Amino acid sequence: MGVPLLWLTRRQDLRLRVLAGRGGLGRDVVWAHSIELADPAPWLTGGELVLTTGLRLTSDAAACEDYVGRLVKAGVGAVGFGVGLSHEQVPQALIDRAEEAGLPLLEVPLPTPFVAVTKVVMERLAQQQYEGVVQASRIQPRMTRAALRGGAQAVVRELAVSTRTSVVFLDHESKVRAAHPPGVAAPGAAVLAGLGIAEQTTAAVSSSQDGVTAVQQVRVGPRVHGRLVVVAERALTPVDHLLLGHAASLVALEAEKPLSLRDEQNRVNALFLRLLLEGTLAAPLARDHLTEAGFPVRDGIRVLALRGSGPRQSLQLVGEEMAERGLPLFGRGHGGGTAVLLPAGHATTAQTVTDGARAGLRSPLWAGLSAVHDLSDGPVALAEALNAASVAQARGSLAVVPFESLAGRMLTATPETRKILATLAETLLAPLAAHDTAQGTDLLHSLRAFLEHNGQWEAASVALGVHRHTLRSRIERVRSLLGADLDSAHVRAELLLASSAWQEPGGSNPTG
């Protein structure tokens, strides 16, 4: 905190006049200090508005240059020169040296006592402190609510947004457990080493040309859970430090939550997910709850469905994997499997979460991932994920199967529908297969090409490598053998499904 010089010079009651260093009026002064020593530097800490009547200062250039040089070296914010006592006016040499050094020089008229300037600065500083306390008192409850609803990730997000900084929560092994903005990099090893050992350093601040890094230990009693790190491009204010300490306490409490309380939070999240996936929860309400929990929903959601293990054990392992990525767990058992909510941009997370859970279970686990949906499309996303997981299980695939990859293959992907289609194919296409075998014709493949090219003679004949008149002759023969109306869209659709499931002699399938 500090008092802007420009604000101070605009106080009409002080009647201050800027004589030099106008370019520095954007800086703040942290105090107003009256001192008449020829060399006041040893009694200054930097940032002060030095008030003097020039009692020990002569008007010659050398003395003024030496005086300004000492003040600049001490980091003084500005000089207020009182006229009418030791000097009738501010020495020109002092004005010239201050202008050269970029040091703001203010003329204080005789009717304005130094104590009036000091009082204005003190009152403004006190007002800023009060404003800071009020600001912190408004932010702390929000941070506490975030902790209750979303744990460490939500606290980190609230701290980062409130202080306009980047925040990272590192565990005792310096691994990132939560971060905001998403994807923000953790401070380098050299920076962390400079801030001290995690188990020993309670709080520390490091400044460099790139900005300021502050660290606060997250601990309860002898147990150290990690460090909360704030990275800013500016100096941190007392309010920032106060909020950092509060956030560290909340994260520590989150780490110390009894298991029963954590389970209760997961049960609440599971109930929320059930309502979302059943489509009975309004999208705005769902968005508010997820956002407060630190769950990114700006680009939509996906549902990850897992099959092959009991929901309870799967959810525990998936929750651990999600926590490592700074995401709260929204999961529940469904139909003998598990459904988990993921942000839209976390498609790769689905695979890493599944692999981590599979390693913990040491048993088969198959996963399907829905397409990206709005919060209002929960039931559709769940259905897609479950279908994709069924396909993964049927294939015995360890890779997560995205629903988008199943376009045009759903009916032949699962054993149940494939069995039905195989029966349909045997009923409808056996006469053609028998004719091809007996006569050496190619009616079955010709029919499939005709159907797949939507009855386009030219395209289908090119695909078969025959003349279109030859194809027409073959299709007429098919009509005769099957007694089917190929002009009917329903008939063509049924025959296409049957041909997709038809097994060639030897077990091959024309679908590939």
Secondary structure, 3 states (H helix, E strand, C coil): CCEEHHHHHCCCCCCCEEEECHHHCCCEECEEEECCCCCCHHHCCCCEEEEECCCCCCCCHHHHHHHHHHHHHCCCCEEEEECCCCCCCCCHHHHHHHHHHCCCEEEECCCCCHHHHHHHHHHHHHHHHHHHHHHHHHHHHHHHHHHHHHHHHHHHHHHHHHHCCEEEEECCCCCEEEEECCCCCCCCHHHHHHCCCCCCCCEEEEEECCEEEEEEEEEECCEEEEEEEEEECCCCCHHHHHHHHHHHHHHHHHHCCCHHHHHHHHHHHHHHHHHHHHCCCCHHHHHHHHHHCCCCCCCCEEEEEEECCCHHHHHHHHHHHHHHCCCCCCEEEECCEEEEEEECCCHHHHHHHHHHHHHHHCCCCEEEECCCECHHHHHHHHHHHHHHHHHHHHHCCCCCEEHHHHCCCHHHHCHHHHHHHHHHHHHHHHHHHHHHHHHCCCHHHHHHHHHHCCCCHHHHHHHHCCCHHHHHHHHHHHHHHHCCCCCCHHHHHHHHHHHHHCCCCCCCCCCC
